[in-house]
């Protein structure tokens, strides 16, 4: 019973945390800045591509462009951050299975970093429960 209550509290906290995060809608200027950011970087700069994709996904802006950017970032550097953003992309599309798989791979790649591990585990907990339904 104690475990059930703890799990429910953790789940509610995670859902509340994701739901409470303010999401800023991009202005046309913001979207243009993302494109400009990509145009002004090198093709080997995975972090800039990942950041642009992350912002675009968070703003629910051009998801097709965000997918291109995150795929490019993963091609350059397959790491926990790029895979987490890929998972976030799939969440935005409503594909919990692919999101779960991306988050699990991100955990496997960087299992020793507790800060990243905690954040990814929270995401996995939320979407694993969705998959069980």
Beta strands, then each sheet from edge to edge (+ up, - down):
end
